[in-house]
């Protein structure tokens, strides 16, 4: 797609054309300009040539019993990014989007990091992921609304901050997708300048911190960014963010067998997390080769230790290895997954 060309094409048109085009693209979720009958034929033809609406994509179905689907979207330069549709049991739909092609942080547990960093995504390419799923859901009579958007896909959003926040503001705009800011979440591995910038935004976006360890030594072993920012520095920045925004912060904690899942780790975690507006989210690990996942019993015991120390804690529902759900897994192994091609 070439959404960035829209404003150039429409600049010589009456202002109401912008309203018509926004309605068609971001509320009616058209797939062809021919569907927009209130636009002049000549304009439709020009848009079809200079701003084609096709999104090249492959959808990967979930195994029976699971409710999420993943898509590989091929961009104009043939780079590929992943996005996930999560159909929750309560009927809500959450879209997980990528912010970069690859990732420069190279966390040891992450499949995306193995492929290195290619480039930042433009805001239009982030929006394209949401638009794909909006069209995909359009024909679904029961689950046709996007309720939440999470920036938890490939890449580190805060290393692409200008395009990340531009896409957030676009998705939040009542004239486009009109997704409430409280229904938009961003996860960072701990890029402190990004946390500080987000604190200054006049939007109530949800912030999540990828913690994954209760001390600096373990965190440095699995997350190279911890060599740049210590836990003490990270938590101080989070505390400043909370003081400025009054917003709760989620701390994500991957449960990795024999790395960070002992009761001692839980007690250590409880000491640094026992603060107002802190919440811990334990995440079952989707193995990427180097590490093994903690079993369900171990995760439950870890959770009980935290709860006994008075911490708010949840366990994220795992959406399964059947679609290689961890970021980057599908991109690298798509040939072994049954796929359904889609052009929308």
C-alpha positions as CSV (number, residue, x, y, z in Angstrom):
1,X,0.0,0.0,0.0
2,X,1.0,3.6,-0.4
3,X,-1.1,5.5,2.2
4,X,1.6,8.2,2.4
5,X,0.6,9.4,-1.1
6,X,-3.0,10.0,-0.2
7,X,-2.6,13.6,1.0
8,X,-0.6,14.5,-2.1
9,X,-3.3,13.1,-4.4
10,X,-6.1,14.9,-2.5
11,X,-4.4,18.2,-2.0
12,X,-6.1,19.6,-5.1
13,X,-9.5,18.2,-4.2
14,X,-12.2,19.8,-2.1
15,X,-11.7,19.3,1.7
16,X,-14.7,17.1,2.0
17,X,-12.9,14.5,-0.2
18,X,-10.6,13.8,2.8
19,X,-13.7,13.0,4.9
20,X,-15.0,10.7,2.2
21,X,-11.7,8.9,1.8
22,X,-11.2,8.5,5.5
23,X,-14.7,7.0,5.9
24,X,-14.1,4.6,3.0
25,X,-10.6,3.4,4.1
26,X,-10.7,3.5,7.9
27,X,-14.4,2.9,8.8
28,X,-15.9,1.0,5.8
29,X,-12.5,-0.8,5.3
30,X,-12.8,-1.0,1.5
31,X,-10.3,-3.1,-0.5
32,X,-10.9,-1.4,-3.8
33,X,-11.4,2.2,-4.8
34,X,-14.2,1.1,-7.1
35,X,-16.3,0.6,-3.9
36,X,-16.3,4.3,-3.2
37,X,-19.1,5.4,-5.5
38,X,-19.3,9.0,-4.1
39,X,-15.8,9.7,-5.5
40,X,-15.6,10.8,-9.2
41,X,-14.5,8.1,-11.5
42,X,-11.4,9.9,-12.6
43,X,-10.3,10.3,-9.0
44,X,-11.0,6.6,-8.3
45,X,-8.9,5.7,-11.3
46,X,-6.0,7.9,-10.2
47,X,-6.1,6.5,-6.7
48,X,-6.1,3.0,-8.0
49,X,-2.9,3.7,-9.9
50,X,-1.0,5.9,-7.4
51,X,-2.4,4.6,-4.1
52,X,-3.3,0.9,-4.6
53,X,-5.0,-0.8,-1.6
54,X,-3.8,-4.3,-1.9
55,X,-2.0,-5.7,1.1
56,X,0.2,-8.7,0.3
57,X,-0.3,-11.1,3.2
58,X,-0.3,-14.8,4.3
59,X,-2.6,-15.7,7.2
60,X,-1.7,-18.6,9.4
61,X,-4.6,-20.4,11.1
62,X,-4.5,-21.5,14.6
63,X,-4.9,-25.1,15.8
64,X,-8.4,-26.2,16.9
65,X,-9.3,-24.7,20.2
66,X,-7.2,-21.6,20.0
67,X,-8.5,-18.2,19.0
68,X,-5.6,-16.3,17.5
69,X,-4.2,-15.9,14.0
70,X,-1.0,-14.5,12.6
71,X,-0.3,-12.8,9.4
72,X,2.9,-12.2,7.5
73,X,2.7,-8.9,5.6
74,X,5.1,-8.3,2.7
75,X,5.9,-4.6,2.4
76,X,6.7,-2.6,-0.8
77,X,10.5,-3.4,-0.5
78,X,9.7,-7.1,0.0
79,X,10.6,-7.0,3.7
80,X,8.2,-9.1,5.9
81,X,6.6,-8.2,9.2
82,X,4.3,-10.2,11.6
83,X,1.0,-9.2,13.2
84,X,-1.4,-11.1,15.3
85,X,-5.1,-11.1,15.8
86,X,-6.1,-12.4,19.3
87,X,-9.8,-13.2,19.6
88,X,-10.5,-13.2,23.3
89,X,-13.1,-15.3,25.1
90,X,-15.1,-12.2,26.1
91,X,-15.6,-11.4,22.4
92,X,-13.0,-8.6,22.2
93,X,-10.3,-8.5,19.4
94,X,-6.8,-7.4,20.1
95,X,-4.3,-6.6,17.4
96,X,-0.6,-7.0,18.0
97,X,1.6,-4.9,15.7
98,X,5.3,-4.7,14.8
99,X,7.2,-1.5,14.8
100,X,10.5,-2.6,13.1
101,X,11.7,-5.2,10.6
102,X,13.7,-7.3,12.9
103,X,15.1,-5.9,16.1
104,X,18.5,-4.5,17.1
105,X,18.3,-5.5,20.8
106,X,19.1,-9.2,20.3
107,X,17.5,-10.6,23.5
108,X,18.6,-14.2,23.9
109,X,15.1,-15.6,24.2
110,X,13.6,-13.8,21.2
111,X,13.4,-15.2,17.7
112,X,13.2,-11.8,16.1
113,X,16.6,-10.8,17.3
114,X,18.2,-13.7,15.5
115,X,17.4,-12.2,12.2
116,X,19.0,-8.9,13.1
117,X,17.7,-5.4,12.4
118,X,16.7,-4.4,8.9
119,X,14.9,-1.1,9.3
120,X,12.3,0.9,11.1
121,X,8.7,0.8,9.9
122,X,7.0,3.9,8.7
123,X,3.8,4.8,10.5
124,X,1.9,3.9,7.4
125,X,3.3,0.4,7.6
126,X,2.3,0.0,11.2
127,X,-1.2,1.3,10.4
128,X,-1.3,-1.2,7.4
129,X,-1.2,-4.1,9.9
130,X,-4.2,-2.8,11.7
131,X,-6.0,-2.1,8.5
132,X,-5.4,-5.6,7.3
133,X,-7.1,-7.1,10.3
134,X,-10.0,-4.6,10.1
135,X,-10.7,-5.8,6.6
136,X,-10.2,-9.4,7.7
137,X,-12.8,-9.0,10.4
138,X,-15.2,-7.1,8.2
139,X,-16.9,-10.2,6.9
140,X,-17.1,-11.7,10.4
141,X,-20.6,-10.9,11.7
142,X,-19.8,-11.8,15.3
143,X,-16.3,-10.5,15.8
144,X,-15.9,-7.6,13.5
145,X,-14.5,-4.9,15.8
146,X,-11.0,-4.1,16.8
147,X,-11.0,-3.4,20.5
148,X,-7.4,-3.1,21.5
149,X,-4.0,-2.5,19.9
150,X,-0.7,-3.6,21.4
151,X,2.8,-2.7,20.2
152,X,4.3,-6.0,21.2
153,X,5.3,-7.5,17.9
154,X,8.6,-7.4,16.1
155,X,11.0,-4.6,17.1
156,X,11.4,-2.1,19.9
157,X,8.8,0.7,19.5
158,X,10.9,3.3,21.4
159,X,13.8,2.9,19.0
160,X,11.3,4.0,16.3
161,X,9.6,6.6,18.5
162,X,8.6,9.2,16.0
163,X,6.8,6.7,13.7
164,X,5.4,4.8,16.6
165,X,3.7,7.8,18.2
166,X,2.6,9.1,14.8
167,X,0.8,5.8,14.2
168,X,-0.7,5.9,17.7
169,X,-2.1,9.4,17.1
170,X,-3.5,8.3,13.7
171,X,-5.2,5.2,15.2
172,X,-6.6,7.3,18.0
173,X,-8.0,10.0,15.6
174,X,-11.8,10.0,15.6
175,X,-11.7,10.6,11.8
176,X,-9.9,7.4,11.2
177,X,-9.9,4.3,13.5
178,X,-11.0,6.1,16.6
179,X,-9.3,3.6,19.0
180,X,-9.3,5.0,22.5
181,X,-5.8,5.7,23.9
182,X,-6.6,3.6,27.0
183,X,-7.0,0.6,24.6
184,X,-3.6,1.1,23.1
185,X,-0.5,-0.5,24.8
186,X,3.2,-0.3,24.2
187,X,5.8,-2.7,25.4
188,X,9.5,-1.7,25.7
189,X,12.6,-3.7,26.7
190,X,13.6,-0.7,28.8
191,X,14.6,2.1,26.4
192,X,14.5,4.8,29.1
193,X,14.5,7.9,26.8
194,X,11.3,6.5,25.2
195,X,9.7,6.0,28.6
196,X,10.5,9.7,29.4
197,X,9.1,10.9,26.1
198,X,5.9,8.8,26.5
199,X,5.4,10.4,29.9
200,X,5.2,13.8,28.2
201,X,2.5,12.7,25.7
202,X,-1.0,13.9,26.4
203,X,-2.5,10.4,25.8
204,X,-3.4,7.7,28.3
205,X,-1.5,4.9,26.6
206,X,-0.8,1.8,28.6
207,X,2.9,1.1,29.3
208,X,4.5,-2.4,29.7
209,X,8.1,-3.1,30.6
210,X,9.8,-6.3,29.5
211,X,11.6,-7.1,32.7
212,X,12.1,-10.9,32.6
213,X,14.6,-11.0,35.5
214,X,14.7,-10.0,39.1
215,X,18.4,-8.9,39.2
216,X,20.9,-7.2,36.9
217,X,23.1,-10.3,36.4
218,X,20.4,-12.5,35.1
219,X,18.9,-9.6,33.0
220,X,22.2,-8.9,31.4
221,X,22.6,-12.5,30.4
222,X,19.4,-12.6,28.5
223,X,18.8,-8.9,27.6
224,X,21.8,-6.9,26.3
225,X,20.0,-3.7,26.9
226,X,20.5,-4.3,30.6
227,X,24.2,-3.5,30.1
228,X,23.1,0.0,29.2
229,X,20.4,0.5,31.7
230,X,20.4,-1.1,35.2
231,X,17.3,-2.2,37.0
232,X,17.7,0.7,39.5
233,X,17.8,3.2,36.6
234,X,14.9,1.5,34.9
235,X,12.7,1.5,37.9
236,X,13.5,5.1,38.8
237,X,12.4,6.1,35.3
238,X,9.2,4.1,35.7
239,X,8.6,5.8,39.0
240,X,9.0,9.2,37.4
241,X,6.6,8.1,34.7
242,X,4.0,7.1,37.2
243,X,4.3,10.3,39.2
244,X,3.8,12.3,36.0
245,X,1.0,10.3,34.5
246,X,-0.7,8.5,37.4
247,X,-0.9,5.4,35.1
248,X,-0.3,1.8,36.2
249,X,2.7,0.1,34.6
250,X,2.7,-3.6,33.7
251,X,6.0,-5.5,34.1
252,X,6.2,-8.5,31.8
253,X,8.1,-11.6,33.0
254,X,8.8,-14.5,30.7
255,X,8.9,-17.8,32.6
256,X,12.1,-19.5,31.4
257,X,13.0,-22.9,33.0
258,X,16.1,-22.8,35.3
259,X,16.8,-19.2,34.3
260,X,14.4,-17.0,36.2
261,X,11.6,-19.3,37.6
262,X,12.8,-20.3,41.1
263,X,11.0,-19.3,44.2
264,X,14.1,-17.3,45.1
265,X,13.7,-15.4,41.9
266,X,10.0,-14.7,42.9
267,X,11.0,-13.4,46.3
268,X,13.7,-11.2,44.8
269,X,11.2,-9.9,42.2
270,X,8.7,-9.2,45.0
271,X,11.1,-6.9,46.7
272,X,11.6,-4.6,43.7
273,X,8.0,-4.8,42.5
274,X,6.3,-4.0,45.8
275,X,5.2,-0.4,44.8
276,X,1.9,1.3,44.1
277,X,0.7,1.0,40.5
278,X,3.2,-1.8,39.7
279,X,1.7,-5.0,38.3
280,X,3.4,-8.2,37.2
281,X,2.3,-10.3,34.2
282,X,3.8,-13.8,34.0
283,X,4.1,-15.0,30.4
284,X,4.4,-18.7,29.5
285,X,7.5,-18.9,27.2
286,X,7.2,-20.1,23.6
287,X,10.6,-21.8,23.1
288,X,12.8,-20.5,20.4
289,X,15.6,-23.1,20.7
290,X,18.0,-21.9,23.3
291,X,15.8,-22.0,26.4
292,X,13.0,-24.2,27.7
293,X,9.6,-23.1,29.1
294,X,8.7,-23.3,32.7
295,X,5.8,-25.8,33.1
296,X,2.4,-24.7,34.3
297,X,2.9,-26.0,37.8
298,X,6.1,-24.0,38.3
299,X,4.4,-20.8,36.9
300,X,1.5,-21.3,39.4
301,X,3.9,-21.7,42.3
302,X,5.9,-18.6,41.2
303,X,2.6,-16.7,41.1
304,X,1.6,-17.8,44.6
305,X,4.9,-16.6,46.0
306,X,4.4,-13.2,44.5
307,X,0.8,-13.0,45.8
308,X,1.9,-14.0,49.2
309,X,4.1,-11.0,49.2
310,X,1.2,-8.8,48.2
311,X,1.9,-8.2,44.5
312,X,-0.8,-7.9,41.9
313,X,0.0,-10.6,39.4
314,X,-1.6,-12.2,36.4
315,X,-0.7,-15.0,34.0
316,X,-1.0,-14.2,30.4
317,X,-2.9,-16.7,28.3
318,X,-0.5,-18.5,25.9
319,X,-1.8,-18.5,22.4
320,X,0.2,-21.5,21.4
321,X,3.2,-22.8,19.6
322,X,0.9,-24.1,16.9
323,X,1.2,-20.8,15.0
324,X,4.8,-20.2,16.3
325,X,3.3,-17.4,18.4
326,X,6.5,-15.8,19.7
327,X,7.6,-12.8,17.6
328,X,9.8,-13.8,14.8
329,X,9.2,-17.5,15.0
330,X,6.7,-17.6,12.1
331,X,8.8,-15.4,9.9
332,X,11.7,-17.8,10.2
333,X,9.8,-21.0,9.9
334,X,6.7,-20.3,7.8
335,X,7.4,-23.2,5.5
336,X,6.5,-25.7,8.2
337,X,3.2,-24.1,9.0
338,X,0.0,-24.7,7.1
339,X,-0.9,-21.4,5.6
340,X,-3.8,-19.8,3.9
341,X,-2.9,-17.1,1.4
342,X,-4.9,-13.9,1.5
343,X,-4.9,-10.7,-0.6
344,X,-7.1,-8.1,1.0
